[in-house]
Amino acid sequence: MSASSASARWVLAQLMTTGRVRRGWLGIAGQNRPLERGLARRLRLAQDAGVEITGVDASGPAAAAGLAEGDVIVSFDGRPARSVDDLHRGLNRWPIPGALDVTVVRDGALRTLAVTPREAS
């Protein structure tokens, strides 16, 4: 099944069960970013990319949790985050039960923060 058909099925199921599409929201803007091979090796990451935070909504869950511009998200809710699409998939399930662990690379080190997504409006 292709990613687009899986997305279409998910949207249709949401519309049929709740009458609308419900997603989690972190309050960030991000872009895919390759990780330097040496850094990934030193941090023992099995991936070669993450999501660089390029903007943080001051009133959003990410800001409240301490995420900042320049952080590179490498894990979201215990799953690798290699791309913005990985984050979107992680936020598609609703309701999200509470705080989720988000691991970022900041200043050359790994840091894990608990973020509680809100429903996207």
C-alpha positions in Angstrom: 0.0 0.0 0.0 1.4 3.4 -0.9 1.8 6.2 1.6 -0.8 8.3 -0.1 -3.4 5.5 -0.1 -2.6 4.8 3.6 -3.1 8.5 4.3 -6.4 8.6 2.4 -7.7 5.5 4.3 -6.7 7.1 7.6 -8.4 10.4 6.8 -11.6 8.6 5.6 -11.7 6.5 8.9 -11.3 9.7 10.9 -14.1 11.5 9.0 -16.4 8.5 9.4 -15.8 8.0 13.1 -15.5 11.6 14.4 -16.7 13.8 11.5 -13.3 15.5 11.3 -9.7 14.8 11.2 -7.9 15.0 14.6 -4.2 15.3 14.9 -1.7 16.3 17.5 0.2 19.6 17.3 3.6 20.5 18.7 3.9 24.1 17.6 7.1 23.8 15.5 8.2 24.3 12.0 10.8 21.8 10.8 12.8 20.6 7.9 14.6 17.3 7.1 18.3 17.5 8.0 21.1 15.0 7.4 23.2 14.2 10.4 27.0 14.3 10.2 28.2 10.7 10.0 30.8 11.2 12.8 28.2 12.8 15.1 25.7 10.0 14.5 28.4 7.4 15.2 29.5 9.2 18.4 25.9 9.4 19.6 25.3 5.8 18.6 22.4 6.7 16.3 21.3 4.2 13.8 20.0 6.9 11.4 21.5 9.4 9.1 18.9 12.1 9.3 16.5 14.0 11.7 14.2 16.9 11.8 15.7 20.3 12.4 13.4 22.7 14.3 13.4 26.0 12.3 10.7 27.7 14.3 8.9 27.4 17.6 5.5 28.8 18.4 5.9 30.5 21.8 2.5 29.4 22.9 2.8 25.8 21.8 3.6 22.5 23.5 7.2 22.4 22.1 8.1 25.7 23.7 6.6 24.7 27.0 8.7 21.6 26.9 11.9 23.5 26.2 12.4 22.5 22.5 14.3 25.3 20.6 15.2 26.4 17.1 18.3 24.5 15.9 17.4 21.3 17.9 17.4 18.2 15.6 14.7 15.7 16.5 15.9 12.2 16.1 13.3 10.3 18.1 9.6 10.8 18.7 7.6 8.6 21.1 10.3 6.0 21.0 10.5 5.8 17.2 13.2 7.2 15.0 12.3 10.6 13.4 14.2 10.7 10.2 11.9 13.1 8.4 9.0 15.6 8.9 6.7 12.8 7.6 7.8 10.6 10.5 6.7 13.3 13.0 3.4 13.7 11.1 2.7 10.0 11.3 3.5 10.1 15.1 1.0 12.9 15.6 -1.8 11.4 13.5 -3.1 9.1 16.2 -5.6 10.9 18.4 -6.2 11.0 21.3 -2.5 11.1 22.3 -2.5 9.8 25.9 -0.2 12.4 27.4 3.5 13.5 27.3 5.7 11.9 24.7 9.4 11.7 24.8 11.2 13.7 22.1 14.9 13.1 21.7 16.9 15.9 20.1 20.5 16.6 19.2 21.5 19.9 20.9 25.0 21.2 21.1 26.4 17.8 20.0 24.6 15.8 22.7 21.4 13.9 23.0 18.7 15.4 25.2 15.2 13.9 25.8 12.3 16.2 26.7 8.6 15.3 27.5 6.2 17.1 25.2 2.4 17.0 25.5 0.9 17.5 22.0 -2.4 19.4 21.8 -5.1 18.8 19.2 -4.4 20.7 16.0 -7.0 23.3 15.3 
